[in-house]
């Protein structure tokens, strides 16, 4: 087994893992938005027909999926930060911008929170 002490690939692997969590969070949030909007579409179709409009659960389910995406993104960001603090300086590449992936994750958490509120209102 090769020695990975001082290997910057460890940092890059952590960054790739964070980006995978961000990608997963975005996908789940987008799916939640689609579920909520499809429920609105069905609601409008029922209103045009003879059936009385009913209040479906799709907006709650969609908001729940958005919240799940928020949790996935935030958990990935927290785990990345925790892992990077454990790395020794020789394992960190130079130059690097560690704030960029974390900033992306926290901006997506904030935008997802706004989206969840909009879907519930």
N, C-alpha and C positions, 0 to 999 in steps of 0.2 A: 504494500500500500504506500503510495507516494506521500511525502511530507508536504502538507499544505501551509506550513508556517511561513508567513510573509508573502503569501500568494494573493494577489488582488482579485483573482477569480472568485474567491469566497464572497467578496463584497458585491461583485457583479451578479453572482447567483442570488444574493439577497435582493438586489434591485430588480432582477427579473421576476422573482417571486412576488414582490410588491406590485409590479406592473400586472402580473397575472390576477392578483386579488382585485386590483382596480378594474381590469377588464371584466372580471366576473361581476363586480358590483354594478358597473354600468349596464351590463346585459340584464341583470335581474331588475334594476330600476326601469330600464326601457320596457321590459316585459310587463312590469306592473303598470306602467303608463298605458300600454296597449290594452291590457285587461280592463282598466278603468274606463278608457275611452270607448271600447267595444260595448261595455254595459250602457254607456250613454247613447250609443247608436241604437241598441236594442230598445232602450227606453223611448227614443224618438219614433221608432217604427211602431211600437205599441200605441203611442199617442195618436198616430195617424190612422190607425185601424179602429176597429170597433171595441177592442179590448181596453179596459181601463188601465192607465199606466200604474205599474207597481214599482215599489222602491227595491231595487236589486242590491245584492251584496257585492257587485263587481267593483264599485268604487272603494269599498273597504278592503276587498281582496287586493286590488291594485295598489292601494296605499300601503298595505301590509308588505307586499312584494318590494315596493320602493324602500320601506324601512329595512327590510332584509338586505337589500343592496347597500344601504347606508352602513349597516352593521358590518357587512363583509369588507367594505372599503376602509372603514375606521379600524377594524381589527387588523387588517393588513398593514395599515400605516403604523399602528402602535407596535406591532410585532417587528416591523422593519426598523423602527427607531430603537427598540430594545436590543435587537441583534447588532445593529451598527455600533451601539455604545459598548458592546462586549469585544469588538474587534481591536486588535493592537494597531498602532499607527503604521507599522510596516505592511499590514494587510489592506490598508486603504490606498487606492490609486491616487496619483497626482497628475494633473489637476482633477478635481471632482466638484460637483455641485450637489451636496446631499439634500439641500433644501428644496430642489425642484421636484423630485418625485413626491416628497411629503406635502409640498404646497399643492400639487395637483390632487392628491388624495383628499386633503382637507377642503379644498374648493369644491370637489365633487360631493363631499359629505354635506357641505352647506347648501349646494344647489339641490341635492336630493331631499334635504329637509324642507326646503321651500316647495318643491314639487309635491311632497307628501301632504303638506298643509293645503296646497291648492286642490289636490284631489279630494280631500275630506271636506272642503268648504262648499 
